[in-house]
Amino acid sequence: MFVLNPIGGGILKMTETRKRFKKIGITAGIISGLMYGLYTTFVLIAGKYEPLKGAADVLPGLSGALILAYVASGLNDFFAGIWLTIYNIKTGRIKELGRSLKLFPGKISLVGSFVGGPIASGAYLLGLSMAGAYAIPISAMYILFGAFFSRIILKQKIIPRVGVGMMICVVGAIVINWVKPEGSTNFTLGIIFAFIAAVGWALEGVFAAYGSAMLDSDVLINIRQLLSGIVDLFVILPILGGMGLLGSTMLSVPPIGWLLLSGLCAAVSYLCWYKSNSTVGCAVGMSLNITYAFWGVLFCILFIDQPITPTIVVGSIIIILGAILVSLNPMELFTKKED
């Protein structure tokens, strides 16, 4: 006679739920990296059309670069916020926006949104404008700061395998940027801005993980993108004197079309990134998102004639290997599990 063991059955069910939860988080993290690579490429393509293309000559110097970056970043984030608003209306979550802002986790997420949006995203596009695709993997070093901040603030433990995988990803980013590209102006300054973006995104990831653990991540990222776009377009740009370029860009179909696409990719990327951070932890979520350094460089090679160099190829492969090590235990591939 067989006796059912409710405790054993409950443990088995809990184990299966955890595995499914982890799979969702890992898949979301990988998708977030892919879509962020597309977002990066589409923003760069938008910059090849007038009036953004000619603005670099009309608005020389750092102030001109700032105006260009915040026009592109602000429109991208604002469009992403609109896409997310449509998504949340369709899923019935739109009413949660106001309620989330009243709660403490929502307010913490707002802080992360400001750091990751106007500060980090603006610095990222500045880095791209000055250092080209080489700024992409440098910004991916945010996983180091993210791991540090998540350990200090969220008390999340980093197991040795994940730590090694993160370091491998960073090595790949360093390899990609080992050789300075020919003809790149302000390359070092662009790398510095990419570094600033890395610190900002690390802080945002930690705040997002805290907020999305208690509130709906789909709602929080909607707030994040709208806030970032509004601050960029209606607070920072007027201070910089960039409203003229914003107006002429809004009247030009090609760049707006590409920025609408980039906004859609950014919306999907952030949805998946917040989901990954809240399900598999901030460190793992960031390490999977870091694959945007590979996808971004690859798409730039395919679509905007980024020169192929040995350092880009080798560094991108290293990043992928590191992300794989973060997401799964290689020993599990060779160990047959009993039913």
SULHU-V365577 format. One record per residue. N is the residue number from 1. RES is the residue in three letters. NEAR is the number of other C-alpha atoms within 12 Angstrom. D_LAST is the distance of its C-alpha to the last C-alpha in Angstrom with 2 decimals. Layout:
# SULHU-V365577
n->N res->RES near->NEAR d_last->D_LAST
n->N res->RES near->NEAR d_last->D_LAST
This chain:
# SULHU-V365577
n->1 res->MET near->3 d_last->21.57
n->2 res->PHE near->4 d_last->18.39
n->3 res->VAL near->8 d_last->19.12
n->4 res->LEU near->9 d_last->17.37
n->5 res->ASN near->10 d_last->16.91
n->6 res->PRO near->10 d_last->18.24
n->7 res->ILE near->11 d_last->17.94
n->8 res->GLY near->12 d_last->14.23
n->9 res->GLY near->13 d_last->13.79
n->10 res->GLY near->13 d_last->16.21
n->11 res->ILE near->13 d_last->14.59
n->12 res->LEU near->15 d_last->11.25
n->13 res->LYS near->14 d_last->13.64
n->14 res->MET near->14 d_last->15.71
n->15 res->THR near->14 d_last->13.10
n->16 res->GLU near->14 d_last->12.30
n->17 res->THR near->15 d_last->16.10
n->18 res->ARG near->16 d_last->16.84
n->19 res->LYS near->17 d_last->14.73
n->20 res->ARG near->16 d_last->16.55
n->21 res->PHE near->21 d_last->19.74
n->22 res->LYS near->25 d_last->19.51
n->23 res->LYS near->21 d_last->18.93
n->24 res->ILE near->25 d_last->21.98
n->25 res->GLY near->35 d_last->23.99
n->26 res->ILE near->38 d_last->23.37
n->27 res->THR near->29 d_last->24.18
n->28 res->ALA near->34 d_last->27.25
n->29 res->GLY near->43 d_last->28.39
n->30 res->ILE near->40 d_last->28.34
n->31 res->ILE near->33 d_last->30.23
n->32 res->SER near->38 d_last->32.71
n->33 res->GLY near->43 d_last->33.60
n->34 res->LEU near->34 d_last->34.11
n->35 res->MET near->36 d_last->36.30
n->36 res->TYR near->41 d_last->38.31
n->37 res->GLY near->37 d_last->39.10
n->38 res->LEU near->40 d_last->40.48
n->39 res->TYR near->43 d_last->42.40
n->40 res->THR near->50 d_last->44.05
n->41 res->THR near->42 d_last->45.08
n->42 res->PHE near->37 d_last->46.50
n->43 res->VAL near->51 d_last->48.57
n->44 res->LEU near->43 d_last->50.03
n->45 res->ILE near->34 d_last->50.85
n->46 res->ALA near->37 d_last->52.60
n->47 res->GLY near->36 d_last->54.72
n->48 res->LYS near->25 d_last->56.12
n->49 res->TYR near->25 d_last->57.98
n->50 res->GLU near->25 d_last->61.20
n->51 res->PRO near->29 d_last->62.08
n->52 res->LEU near->40 d_last->59.33
n->53 res->LYS near->27 d_last->60.13
n->54 res->GLY near->19 d_last->63.82
n->55 res->ALA near->28 d_last->63.37
n->56 res->ALA near->25 d_last->62.57
n->57 res->ASP near->15 d_last->66.18
n->58 res->VAL near->19 d_last->67.77
n->59 res->LEU near->23 d_last->65.87
n->60 res->PRO near->14 d_last->65.88
n->61 res->GLY near->19 d_last->64.68
n->62 res->LEU near->23 d_last->62.01
n->63 res->SER near->21 d_last->63.13
n->64 res->GLY near->27 d_last->62.70
n->65 res->ALA near->39 d_last->59.23
n->66 res->LEU near->40 d_last->58.34
n->67 res->ILE near->37 d_last->59.68
n->68 res->LEU near->50 d_last->57.77
n->69 res->ALA near->46 d_last->54.50
n->70 res->TYR near->46 d_last->54.87
n->71 res->VAL near->50 d_last->55.93
n->72 res->ALA near->53 d_last->52.80
n->73 res->SER near->51 d_last->50.49
n->74 res->GLY near->45 d_last->52.08
n->75 res->LEU near->47 d_last->51.97
n->76 res->ASN near->47 d_last->48.40
n->77 res->ASP near->49 d_last->47.20
n->78 res->PHE near->40 d_last->49.41
n->79 res->PHE near->37 d_last->48.11
n->80 res->ALA near->39 d_last->44.52
n->81 res->GLY near->38 d_last->45.45
n->82 res->ILE near->31 d_last->46.86
n->83 res->TRP near->32 d_last->43.74
n->84 res->LEU near->37 d_last->41.65
n->85 res->THR near->30 d_last->44.17
n->86 res->ILE near->20 d_last->43.83
n->87 res->TYR near->22 d_last->40.04
n->88 res->ASN near->26 d_last->40.26
n->89 res->ILE near->18 d_last->42.89
n->90 res->LYS near->12 d_last->40.69
n->91 res->THR near->14 d_last->37.72
n->92 res->GLY near->16 d_last->40.04
n->93 res->ARG near->24 d_last->39.69
n->94 res->ILE near->24 d_last->43.24
n->95 res->LYS near->17 d_last->44.58
n->96 res->GLU near->24 d_last->42.36
n->97 res->LEU near->30 d_last->44.34
n->98 res->GLY near->16 d_last->47.26
n->99 res->ARG near->19 d_last->45.27
n->100 res->SER near->30 d_last->43.10
n->101 res->LEU near->26 d_last->46.27
n->102 res->LYS near->15 d_last->47.61
n->103 res->LEU near->18 d_last->44.70
n->104 res->PHE near->18 d_last->44.44
n->105 res->PRO near->26 d_last->41.13
n->106 res->GLY near->34 d_last->42.81
n->107 res->LYS near->26 d_last->45.85
n->108 res->ILE near->31 d_last->43.82
n->109 res->SER near->41 d_last->42.18
n->110 res->LEU near->37 d_last->45.71
n->111 res->VAL near->31 d_last->46.62
n->112 res->GLY near->37 d_last->43.65
n->113 res->SER near->41 d_last->44.69
n->114 res->PHE near->34 d_last->48.18
n->115 res->VAL near->33 d_last->47.12
n->116 res->GLY near->38 d_last->44.55
n->117 res->GLY near->48 d_last->46.74
n->118 res->PRO near->46 d_last->50.48
n->119 res->ILE near->37 d_last->50.19
n->120 res->ALA near->37 d_last->47.09
n->121 res->SER near->48 d_last->47.05
n->122 res->GLY near->44 d_last->50.81
n->123 res->ALA near->43 d_last->50.57
n->124 res->TYR near->47 d_last->47.82
n->125 res->LEU near->46 d_last->50.05
n->126 res->LEU near->46 d_last->52.97
n->127 res->GLY near->41 d_last->51.00
n->128 res->LEU near->46 d_last->50.16
n->129 res->SER near->45 d_last->53.83
n->130 res->MET near->35 d_last->55.02
n->131 res->ALA near->35 d_last->52.39
n->132 res->GLY near->43 d_last->50.73
n->133 res->ALA near->49 d_last->47.09
n->134 res->TYR near->50 d_last->47.23
n->135 res->ALA near->47 d_last->47.06
n->136 res->ILE near->55 d_last->43.61
n->137 res->PRO near->50 d_last->41.54
n->138 res->ILE near->47 d_last->43.91
n->139 res->SER near->50 d_last->43.10
n->140 res->ALA near->54 d_last->39.41
n->141 res->MET near->41 d_last->40.14
n->142 res->TYR near->45 d_last->39.75
n->143 res->ILE near->52 d_last->36.27
n->144 res->LEU near->39 d_last->38.07
n->145 res->PHE near->33 d_last->40.19
n->146 res->GLY near->43 d_last->37.33
n->147 res->ALA near->39 d_last->35.28
n->148 res->PHE near->27 d_last->38.42
n->149 res->PHE near->30 d_last->39.34
n->150 res->SER near->32 d_last->35.87
n->151 res->ARG near->23 d_last->35.78
n->152 res->ILE near->15 d_last->39.30
n->153 res->ILE near->20 d_last->39.27
n->154 res->LEU near->26 d_last->35.70
n->155 res->LYS near->18 d_last->34.63
n->156 res->GLN near->23 d_last->31.43
n->157 res->LYS near->21 d_last->30.04
n->158 res->ILE near->28 d_last->29.53
n->159 res->ILE near->19 d_last->26.98
n->160 res->PRO near->13 d_last->28.23
n->161 res->ARG near->23 d_last->25.97
n->162 res->VAL near->34 d_last->27.21
n->163 res->GLY near->28 d_last->30.73
n->164 res->VAL near->28 d_last->30.75
n->165 res->GLY near->36 d_last->29.55
n->166 res->MET near->43 d_last->32.33
n->167 res->MET near->32 d_last->34.89
n->168 res->ILE near->33 d_last->33.92
n->169 res->CYS near->44 d_last->34.51
n->170 res->VAL near->37 d_last->37.88
n->171 res->VAL near->31 d_last->38.81
n->172 res->GLY near->37 d_last->38.21
n->173 res->ALA near->45 d_last->40.49
n->174 res->ILE near->30 d_last->43.15
n->175 res->VAL near->27 d_last->43.05
n->176 res->ILE near->36 d_last->43.61
n->177 res->ASN near->37 d_last->46.69
n->178 res->TRP near->22 d_last->48.01
n->179 res->VAL near->19 d_last->50.80
n->180 res->LYS near->24 d_last->53.13
n->181 res->PRO near->25 d_last->53.62
n->182 res->GLU near->14 d_last->57.15
n->183 res->GLY near->11 d_last->59.26
n->184 res->SER near->21 d_last->57.13
n->185 res->THR near->20 d_last->59.44
n->186 res->ASN near->24 d_last->58.63
n->187 res->PHE near->26 d_last->55.42
n->188 res->THR near->25 d_last->55.26
n->189 res->LEU near->25 d_last->55.96
n->190 res->GLY near->36 d_last->53.21
n->191 res->ILE near->38 d_last->50.73
n->192 res->ILE near->27 d_last->51.97
n->193 res->PHE near->37 d_last->51.36
n->194 res->ALA near->41 d_last->47.81
n->195 res->PHE near->38 d_last->47.36
n->196 res->ILE near->33 d_last->48.68
n->197 res->ALA near->39 d_last->46.17
n->198 res->ALA near->40 d_last->43.35
n->199 res->VAL near->34 d_last->44.53
n->200 res->GLY near->37 d_last->44.98
n->201 res->TRP near->46 d_last->41.55
n->202 res->ALA near->44 d_last->39.96
n->203 res->LEU near->42 d_last->41.77
n->204 res->GLU near->44 d_last->40.92
n->205 res->GLY near->55 d_last->37.19
n->206 res->VAL near->46 d_last->37.38
n->207 res->PHE near->41 d_last->39.49
n->208 res->ALA near->51 d_last->37.30
n->209 res->ALA near->45 d_last->34.15
n->210 res->TYR near->37 d_last->36.08
n->211 res->GLY near->38 d_last->37.49
n->212 res->SER near->38 d_last->34.48
n->213 res->ALA near->28 d_last->32.37
n->214 res->MET near->22 d_last->34.76
n->215 res->LEU near->31 d_last->36.22
n->216 res->ASP near->32 d_last->35.14
n->217 res->SER near->37 d_last->34.79
n->218 res->ASP near->41 d_last->36.04
n->219 res->VAL near->41 d_last->39.23
n->220 res->LEU near->50 d_last->39.73
n->221 res->ILE near->52 d_last->39.59
n->222 res->ASN near->47 d_last->42.04
n->223 res->ILE near->46 d_last->44.40
n->224 res->ARG near->50 d_last->43.90
n->225 res->GLN near->45 d_last->44.90
n->226 res->LEU near->36 d_last->47.84
n->227 res->LEU near->36 d_last->49.14
n->228 res->SER near->41 d_last->48.93
n->229 res->GLY near->37 d_last->50.69
n->230 res->ILE near->31 d_last->53.42
n->231 res->VAL near->29 d_last->54.17
n->232 res->ASP near->39 d_last->54.34
n->233 res->LEU near->38 d_last->56.56
n->234 res->PHE near->25 d_last->58.79
n->235 res->VAL near->20 d_last->59.04
n->236 res->ILE near->29 d_last->58.61
n->237 res->LEU near->33 d_last->60.16
n->238 res->PRO near->21 d_last->63.39
n->239 res->ILE near->16 d_last->63.82
n->240 res->LEU near->25 d_last->63.40
n->241 res->GLY near->22 d_last->65.70
n->242 res->GLY near->32 d_last->63.15
n->243 res->MET near->23 d_last->63.64
n->244 res->GLY near->22 d_last->65.74
n->245 res->LEU near->33 d_last->62.97
n->246 res->LEU near->33 d_last->60.51
n->247 res->GLY near->20 d_last->62.88
n->248 res->SER near->22 d_last->63.49
n->249 res->THR near->31 d_last->59.79
n->250 res->MET near->28 d_last->59.09
n->251 res->LEU near->16 d_last->61.68
n->252 res->SER near->21 d_last->60.16
n->253 res->VAL near->17 d_last->57.58
n->254 res->PRO near->24 d_last->55.75
n->255 res->PRO near->32 d_last->54.70
n->256 res->ILE near->34 d_last->53.87
n->257 res->GLY near->24 d_last->51.68
n->258 res->TRP near->31 d_last->49.70
n->259 res->LEU near->41 d_last->49.48
n->260 res->LEU near->32 d_last->48.16
n->261 res->LEU near->33 d_last->45.36
n->262 res->SER near->38 d_last->44.78
n->263 res->GLY near->41 d_last->44.73
n->264 res->LEU near->36 d_last->42.04
n->265 res->CYS near->35 d_last->39.88
n->266 res->ALA near->45 d_last->40.58
n->267 res->ALA near->43 d_last->39.64
n->268 res->VAL near->36 d_last->36.21
n->269 res->SER near->42 d_last->35.72
n->270 res->TYR near->48 d_last->36.62
n->271 res->LEU near->43 d_last->34.56
n->272 res->CYS near->37 d_last->31.46
n->273 res->TRP near->50 d_last->32.60
n->274 res->TYR near->52 d_last->33.17
n->275 res->LYS near->45 d_last->29.82
n->276 res->SER near->41 d_last->28.05
n->277 res->ASN near->46 d_last->30.15
n->278 res->SER near->39 d_last->29.34
n->279 res->THR near->34 d_last->25.55
n->280 res->VAL near->37 d_last->24.68
n->281 res->GLY near->40 d_last->27.94
n->282 res->CYS near->50 d_last->31.34
n->283 res->ALA near->50 d_last->30.85
n->284 res->VAL near->50 d_last->27.74
n->285 res->GLY near->49 d_last->29.30
n->286 res->MET near->59 d_last->32.50
n->287 res->SER near->53 d_last->30.96
n->288 res->LEU near->50 d_last->29.28
n->289 res->ASN near->55 d_last->32.53
n->290 res->ILE near->55 d_last->34.41
n->291 res->THR near->51 d_last->33.42
n->292 res->TYR near->45 d_last->36.42
n->293 res->ALA near->54 d_last->38.45
n->294 res->PHE near->47 d_last->37.01
n->295 res->TRP near->38 d_last->37.21
n->296 res->GLY near->41 d_last->40.64
n->297 res->VAL near->47 d_last->42.11
n->298 res->LEU near->33 d_last->40.60
n->299 res->PHE near->30 d_last->42.00
n->300 res->CYS near->32 d_last->45.32
n->301 res->ILE near->24 d_last->45.52
n->302 res->LEU near->17 d_last->44.82
n->303 res->PHE near->23 d_last->46.98
n->304 res->ILE near->24 d_last->49.72
n->305 res->ASP near->16 d_last->50.46
n->306 res->GLN near->23 d_last->49.13
n->307 res->PRO near->22 d_last->49.95
n->308 res->ILE near->22 d_last->47.07
n->309 res->THR near->23 d_last->47.32
n->310 res->PRO near->17 d_last->45.26
n->311 res->THR near->27 d_last->44.59
n->312 res->ILE near->36 d_last->43.14
n->313 res->VAL near->25 d_last->40.82
n->314 res->VAL near->24 d_last->39.64
n->315 res->GLY near->36 d_last->39.35
n->316 res->SER near->39 d_last->37.32
n->317 res->ILE near->28 d_last->34.78
n->318 res->ILE near->31 d_last->34.56
n->319 res->ILE near->44 d_last->33.97
n->320 res->ILE near->36 d_last->31.03
n->321 res->LEU near->30 d_last->29.42
n->322 res->GLY near->36 d_last->29.99
n->323 res->ALA near->44 d_last->28.49
n->324 res->ILE near->31 d_last->25.29
n->325 res->LEU near->30 d_last->25.09
n->326 res->VAL near->39 d_last->25.65
n->327 res->SER near->39 d_last->22.98
n->328 res->LEU near->25 d_last->19.99
n->329 res->ASN near->19 d_last->19.20
n->330 res->PRO near->17 d_last->19.85
n->331 res->MET near->11 d_last->17.77
n->332 res->GLU near->11 d_last->14.56
n->333 res->LEU near->11 d_last->15.65
n->334 res->PHE near->8 d_last->15.60
n->335 res->THR near->9 d_last->12.59
n->336 res->LYS near->8 d_last->9.38
n->337 res->LYS near->8 d_last->6.46
n->338 res->GLU near->4 d_last->3.79
n->339 res->ASP near->4 d_last->0.00
